Amino acid sequence: MEWTLHRLGILYADQGKLDEAEMMYQRALQGKEKEWGPDHTSTLDTVNNLGLLYTSQGKLDEADMMYQRALQGYEKAWGPDHTSTLDTVNNLGILYRSQGKLDEAEMMYQRALQGFEKAWGPDHTSTLSTVNNLGILYKSQGKLDEAEMMYQRALQGKESPDHTSTLYTVNNLGLLYADQGKLDEAEMMCQRALQGYEKAWGPDHTSTLDTVNNLGTLYADQGKLDEAEKMYQRALQGYKKALGLENVTRYLPALNTMANLGNLFADQGHLNEAKEMYSRARTGFQVLRGPSSDVCHQLDLSIASLDPRKQVRLITEAHGRGSIRLISP
C-alpha cells in the first residue's frame, strides 16, 4: 500500500498536481514510518521526495528539513558516496541556490558531481543533471562562459533530443543566450523546449509553464509586448490551475511571473494593473524571502515608481527591464 501511495505521489507531482502529490506522500510516509521505522531507506525515499515537492511549492524551510533528514539517514545507511545520498546532496544544492546561498550550493553540486562521475561515469543522466545545475549556478554568479560550457557538456552527453532532461538544458541555454543578447538563438531554444514539454507533459505542467514565462520575457526584451502579455497570462493562469489559489501565492515561479506582468503593464502605461501585480508578488515574496529581502525592496521601488509624483527609478538585478526567467533544475 505504501509503495502505491509513493508512486501516486510521483505521478501527481509529474502532472503538476502538487496538493494531491503531498497527500499521497504524507500517507506513504506515515505508513512507512509505522511499518519500517523513521530511518528505513524506503522511508527516506519518501522524505526526499517530500523535499522535492516542498521546493516546488516554495516551502523552502520545510524542504530543507526533509532533505537534511534524508541526507543524514542515507549517510548512516548507505554511506556518503552512495548514489541515493548524492541525489539528496544535489537536491540540497538546488535548494541552497533558490535561497541565494550560492557558495553552499556550489559545494553540494561539486560533491554530487564528483560522486556521480565516480559511481556512474561522466555521461550518466545523474552526472549530466548535476552538470546542468552547475551551469545554472555559474549563470547566477555571472560566469556566463563557464555556464555555457556546462550546458553544452550536458546537452552533448544526452542521447535523446526530446527527453525531458534534455529539454531542461535546452531551456537553460535559451536563458543564457538571452543574457548574452543572442535573442534569435534564445527564441529557438525556448520554442524547442516548449514544444517538447507540451508533448511530454502537456500544456499546463509547471515545467511547460516555466518555459512559457521565459518566452514572455524574451518577447518583452524584443519589444513584442502583446505576445509577451499572452505568454505571461498563460503561465499565471496555468500555475493557478496546477497549484490552486492558495499555493500559487507562495510558489516562486508564479510570483516571478506576477512581477514580470507588473513590469509589462508598467511599460504599457497600465499603472493600476502594474501596481496590482507588483503588490501580489510582494506579498508572496515577503512570506518566502522575508520583508527585508532584496526582491521585496525592488518591488517596493517598482510600486513607488508608478507614482508620477515620486522621482524614483527602479533598480533591479534581473534581466532587461527586470523580467525574471525561470531555469530548469
C-alpha positions in Angstrom: 0.0 0.0 0.0 2.8 2.5 0.9 4.6 1.8 -2.3 1.4 2.5 -4.3 0.9 5.8 -2.4 4.5 6.8 -3.0 4.2 6.1 -6.7 1.0 8.0 -6.9 2.8 10.9 -5.3 5.4 10.8 -8.0 2.7 10.6 -10.7 0.7 13.6 -9.3 3.9 15.6 -8.9 4.9 14.9 -12.6 1.4 16.1 -13.6 1.8 19.3 -11.6 -1.0 18.2 -9.1 1.1 19.3 -6.1 -1.7 19.2 -3.5 -2.6 15.6 -4.4 1.0 14.6 -4.5 1.6 16.0 -1.0 -1.4 14.0 0.3 0.0 10.8 -1.2 3.5 11.3 0.1 2.2 12.1 3.6 0.1 9.0 3.7 3.0 6.9 2.3 5.4 8.4 4.9 3.1 7.7 7.8 2.6 4.1 6.7 6.3 3.5 6.2 7.3 5.1 9.5 4.8 2.8 11.2 5.8 -0.4 9.4 9.6 0.0 8.9 10.6 2.9 11.1 11.8 6.5 10.5 15.3 5.6 9.3 14.5 2.8 6.8 15.8 3.7 3.4 12.3 3.3 1.9 11.0 5.9 4.4 13.9 8.2 3.5 13.0 7.9 -0.2 9.6 9.4 0.6 11.2 12.0 2.8 13.5 13.1 -0.1 10.5 13.3 -2.5 8.6 15.5 0.0 11.6 17.8 0.0 11.3 18.0 -3.8 7.6 18.7 -3.6 8.1 21.4 -0.9 10.7 23.1 -3.1 8.3 23.1 -6.0 5.6 24.7 -3.7 8.0 27.3 -2.4 8.1 25.9 1.1 11.8 26.2 1.4 12.2 25.7 5.1 10.1 22.5 5.1 12.1 21.3 2.1 15.4 21.9 4.0 14.1 19.9 6.9 13.2 17.0 4.6 16.5 17.0 2.7 18.6 17.2 5.9 16.6 14.3 7.4 17.0 12.2 4.2 20.7 13.1 3.9 21.6 12.1 7.4 19.6 8.9 7.1 21.2 7.9 3.8 24.7 8.7 5.0 24.1 6.4 8.0 22.5 3.6 6.0 24.5 3.7 2.7 27.5 5.9 3.3 28.4 9.4 2.0 29.2 8.2 -1.6 26.1 6.1 -2.3 24.1 7.4 -5.2 20.9 7.9 -3.1 23.0 10.0 -0.8 24.3 12.0 -3.7 20.8 12.5 -5.1 19.8 14.3 -1.9 23.1 16.3 -1.9 22.2 17.5 -5.5 18.7 18.4 -4.3 20.2 20.4 -1.4 22.3 22.3 -3.9 19.1 23.3 -5.8 17.5 24.4 -2.6 20.5 26.5 -1.5 20.7 28.2 -4.9 17.0 29.0 -4.6 17.7 30.6 -1.2 20.6 32.6 -2.6 23.2 30.5 -0.7 25.5 30.2 -3.7 28.7 29.1 -2.0 26.8 26.3 -0.2 25.1 25.3 -3.4 28.4 25.0 -5.3 29.8 22.8 -2.5 26.8 20.5 -2.8 26.9 20.4 -6.6 30.7 19.7 -6.7 30.3 16.9 -4.1 27.4 15.4 -6.1 29.3 15.7 -9.4 32.4 14.1 -8.2 30.4 11.2 -6.6 28.3 10.6 -9.7 31.3 10.7 -12.0 33.0 8.1 -9.8 29.9 5.9 -9.5 28.3 6.2 -12.9 30.8 7.8 -15.2 30.8 11.3 -17.0 27.8 10.7 -19.3 25.3 9.2 -16.9 22.0 11.1 -16.6 22.6 11.9 -12.9 26.0 13.2 -13.7 24.7 15.4 -16.5 21.8 16.6 -14.4 24.3 18.0 -11.9 26.4 19.4 -14.7 23.3 21.3 -15.8 22.8 22.5 -12.2 26.3 23.8 -12.1 25.6 25.7 -15.3 22.6 27.3 -13.6 24.8 28.3 -10.6 27.5 29.8 -12.8 24.9 31.8 -14.6 23.6 33.1 -11.3 27.2 34.2 -10.5 27.6 35.9 -13.8 30.1 33.4 -15.0 28.5 33.0 -18.5 31.3 31.3 -20.3 31.6 28.7 -17.6 27.8 28.3 -17.6 27.7 27.7 -21.4 30.5 25.1 -21.1 28.4 23.2 -18.5 25.2 23.4 -20.6 27.0 22.3 -23.8 28.5 19.4 -21.9 25.2 18.4 -20.5 23.4 18.7 -23.9 26.1 16.7 -25.8 26.0 13.9 -23.3 22.3 13.3 -23.6 21.3 10.8 -26.2 17.6 11.7 -26.8 16.8 15.2 -28.1 13.2 15.0 -26.8 13.8 13.6 -23.3 12.7 16.0 -20.6 16.2 16.1 -19.1 17.5 17.3 -22.5 14.7 19.9 -22.6 15.8 21.3 -19.2 19.2 22.1 -20.6 17.7 23.4 -23.9 15.6 25.8 -21.8 18.6 26.9 -19.8 20.7 27.5 -22.9 17.9 29.7 -24.2 18.1 31.8 -21.0 21.9 32.1 -21.3 21.7 33.2 -24.9 19.2 35.8 -23.9 21.6 37.1 -21.3 24.3 37.3 -24.0 22.0 39.3 -26.3 21.6 36.4 -28.8 17.8 36.8 -29.0 17.2 34.7 -32.1 19.2 31.8 -30.7 17.3 32.2 -27.4 13.9 32.1 -29.1 14.9 28.9 -31.0 15.9 27.2 -27.8 12.8 28.3 -25.8 10.5 27.3 -28.6 12.2 23.9 -28.8 11.9 23.4 -25.1 8.2 24.5 -25.1 7.2 22.1 -27.9 9.0 19.3 -26.2 7.4 20.0 -22.8 3.9 20.3 -24.3 4.4 16.9 -26.0 5.9 15.2 -22.9 4.0 16.8 -20.0 1.0 18.7 -21.5 0.3 22.4 -21.8 -0.4 23.0 -18.1 2.6 21.2 -16.4 4.7 23.6 -14.3 7.8 22.9 -16.5 5.9 23.8 -19.6 4.7 27.0 -17.9 8.2 28.0 -16.8 9.2 28.0 -20.5 6.0 29.9 -21.4 7.1 32.6 -18.8 10.6 32.6 -20.4 9.1 33.2 -23.9 7.2 36.1 -22.4 10.3 37.6 -21.1 12.1 37.1 -24.4 9.2 38.8 -26.3 9.3 41.7 -23.9 13.0 42.1 -24.5 12.2 42.2 -28.2 9.5 44.8 -27.7 6.7 42.4 -28.7 4.6 43.4 -25.7 1.3 41.8 -26.9 2.9 38.4 -27.4 4.7 38.8 -24.0 1.4 39.5 -22.2 -0.2 36.4 -23.8 2.7 34.3 -22.5 2.7 35.7 -19.0 -1.1 35.4 -18.7 -1.0 31.8 -19.9 1.7 31.0 -17.4 0.0 32.6 -14.5 -3.4 31.0 -15.2 -1.7 27.7 -15.7 0.1 27.9 -12.3 -3.3 28.7 -10.7 -4.8 25.6 -12.3 -1.9 23.3 -11.4 -1.3 24.5 -7.8 -4.6 26.0 -6.6 -5.1 29.6 -5.5 -3.6 29.1 -2.1 -0.3 27.5 -3.2 0.2 29.8 -6.2 0.8 32.8 -3.9 3.8 31.1 -2.4 5.1 29.4 -5.5 8.3 31.1 -6.6 7.9 30.8 -10.4 4.3 32.1 -10.2 5.5 35.1 -8.2 8.2 35.7 -10.8 5.5 35.8 -13.5 3.4 38.2 -11.4 6.4 40.5 -11.2 7.0 40.2 -14.9 3.4 41.1 -15.6 3.9 44.1 -13.4 6.9 45.2 -15.5 5.0 44.7 -18.7 1.9 46.7 -17.5 4.2 49.5 -16.4 5.9 49.6 -19.8 2.4 49.8 -21.4 1.3 52.6 -19.1 -1.3 50.4 -17.3 -0.3 51.6 -13.9 -3.2 50.2 -11.8 -2.7 46.8 -13.3 1.0 47.1 -12.7 0.5 48.0 -9.1 -1.8 45.1 -8.5 0.7 42.6 -10.0 3.7 44.1 -8.0 1.7 44.1 -4.8 0.6 40.4 -5.2 4.1 39.4 -6.0 5.5 41.3 -3.0 3.0 39.7 -0.6 4.2 36.2 -1.7 7.9 37.1 -1.7 7.5 38.6 1.8 6.4 35.1 3.0 9.1 33.2 1.1 12.1 35.6 1.4 11.2 38.0 4.2 10.2 41.7 4.2 13.8 42.8 4.2 14.9 40.7 1.2 16.3 42.3 -2.0 13.3 41.2 -4.1 10.9 42.9 -1.7 12.9 46.1 -1.7 13.0 46.0 -5.6 9.2 45.5 -5.7 8.7 48.4 -3.2 10.8 50.6 -5.6 8.7 49.3 -8.5 5.4 50.3 -6.8 6.8 53.7 -5.8 8.0 54.3 -9.4 4.4 54.1 -10.6 3.6 57.3 -8.7 4.4 60.2 -11.0 4.9 62.5 -8.0 7.9 60.5 -6.8 11.1 60.6 -8.7 12.1 57.0 -8.1 14.0 54.9 -10.6 13.6 51.2 -10.5 16.8 49.4 -9.7 16.8 45.6 -10.3 19.3 42.8 -10.5 17.2 41.0 -13.1 17.3 41.0 -16.9 16.2 43.6 -19.3 13.5 45.7 -17.6 13.6 43.5 -14.6 11.9 40.4 -16.0 12.6 37.1 -14.3 13.4 34.0 -16.3 12.9 30.5 -14.9 15.7 27.9 -15.0 15.2 24.1 -15.1 16.9 22.1 -12.4 
